[in-house]
């Protein structure tokens, strides 16, 4: 076997262009980097996308939330529903902020409006923390509510961004009109928004 191997090497040295003669049916070796290619593509998306999005620092848009109260409420009060909001964001870098005005029709039996503000940390994948104040029946609540948010924000078209997020809101209170019932419950929101770059 040694002599055959020596002959083959010697033949290849003398005839480099005829290497395929020795192995006419040779199978190409698998690319060791092949399993890494999907991972590298994903990493490139995560790293490059924020650089593109960084150019669009100011964004204006709106969206919709689906909310669910975590505590059990009276049978005649809905414990879930939809809300709608307008939003302005400033995202100059990893740290940004968001101000929004949320409309909550038939929220625990009454229409409400909630101005709110969040600090944002992150670009594509982000977390946010903030506070707001519920306004219903002609007056603001005694105390603000606080919220924590986590989401995924990405560019779907040049200058158009889709934001999908979950929001946990706590310390929400409501004194229902014509009732002695006072609601104090945490609420979970699942929302989505479209924003355009200014």
N, C-alpha and C positions, 0 to 999 in steps of 0.2 A: 504493500500500500504506500510505503514511503516513496518508492521509485515512481509510482504513478503520480503522486502529488508533486514530486520534483519535476517530472516531465511536464505536467500541466503548467506549473509556474514558469518553467523555462520557455514553454511554448507561448505563453501569454506575453512574456517579456520580448520575445522575438517577433510576435505577431499580435500586437495590441488591438489591431482592427478586426481580428478574426476571433475575438473572445467569445462571440455568440456561437461559434462552431462547437465549442466544448459543451455548452449548455443550451441547446436549441429550444428546450421546453422549460427553461427555468422560470419559476414563479417569483414575482417581485416580493421582496420582504415587506412585511407590514410596517407602516409608518408609525414609529413609537410616539409621535406627537398627535396622532389622530384623535385619541380620546380627549386631548386637551383643547381641541379646536372649539367645541361648543362653549366650554368654560371661558376661553379667551375672548370669544365673541361677546359673551354676556358681560365680561369685565370691561371690554372696550365700550360697550353701550353705557354702562353705569358711569364710567370715567369721562367719556366724551360728551354724553348728553348734557351734564351740568355745565360744561364749558359753553355749549351752544345756548343753553337756556339763560346763562348769566347775562347775555346781551339784552334780554327782555326783562328789565328790572321792575318796571311799573306795569301792573296788570289790573284790568277792570272786568268784572263779569258777574255772574249770578249762578244760582244752583238750587237744589232741592234736598231736603232732609226727610228721612223717615225716622220717627222717634218712638221710643217705648219707655213708659214709666216702670221702674223696677219694683215699686211697692204696690200692693193690692189697693185698689180704689173702690169707691162705692159702685154698685152695679149700674147706676144711671150715668156714670162718668166714663168717658172713653179713656183708656190708658195707653193709646197709641194714636198716631196721626202723621200728617205731613206738614212741613214748614218750608218756606221759600225765602231766599235771601239775596241781597246785593252785596258785592264784596269788592274792596280795593286792596291790592297788595303792593308792597315794596319789597323786592327780593334782590338787594344789591350783592349779597354774598351768602355765606352759610347762615348768617343771622339776618332775619327780616321781620316784617310785621304785617298784620292784616287787620283791617277794620271792616265791620259788616253790619248790616241792618237786616234783621230777620223778622219775617211776618209769620205768625202762628195762628191761623184761623181755627176757631173752635178748640182752643187749648184748654182742657179741663172745663169745657162748657162756655168759655169766653174767648173772644179774639184778643190777641196780644201782639206786642211789638218788642223786640229785644235788640237794642244796640250793643255791640260787643267788640272787644279788642283782643288780639292774640299776638304773642311773640312766637316767631318761627325759627326752628333750628334744623338746617339741612336743606337740600335742594330737591333731588328726585324723590328719595325717601326722606321723610321729615317727621318731626314731632313739634307740637305747639302747646302752649299753655296760655290761658287768658281768663278774662272775666267779662261779665255783662250785667245788664240791669233790665229786668222784665217790667214792661209798662202795660197795664191793663185797667180797664174801667176808669180811665182818666187820671191815673196816678202810677208812680213807680213803686215797686216793691220796697219793703223796709231795708232789705239787705241785697247785695249783689249775688249773682251765682258765679261759680268758678268752673272752668272746663279744661280738660286735657284731650289732646287730639293727636292722632297718628295717621299718616296718609302717604299716598303715592301721587306725585305730581309730574306729568310728562307732556312733552310737546307732540301734538297729533298732526298739526300742520304748521307751516311757518307763521309764527306769531299767535298761534292758538294753543292753549294749554288745557288739559283735562286733569282735574284734581279729584281723587277718590279717597275718602277718609272715614274714620270712625271717631266718634266724639263721646266722651264721658262727662256729663254735666252734673254737678252736685250743689247742694244747698239751694235748690229751687223750691220756692214757696208760693202758694196762691190762696188768697182768701176769696172764696166763691161768693158772688153776689146773691142776695136773698137766701143765704144758707149759713149755718154755723160751722160748716165744714172748712177746715184749714188743711191744705195739702202741703206736705213737706216730703219730697221724694227725689231720689237721684234718677237721672234719665240717660239712656243710651241713644245716640244718634248714628245713623249710617247715611252718608251724604255724598253728593257728587256736584262738581261745578265746572263750568267752562269759562275761561277768561281769555281776553285778548290783550296783546302787548300794546302799550301806548307809546 
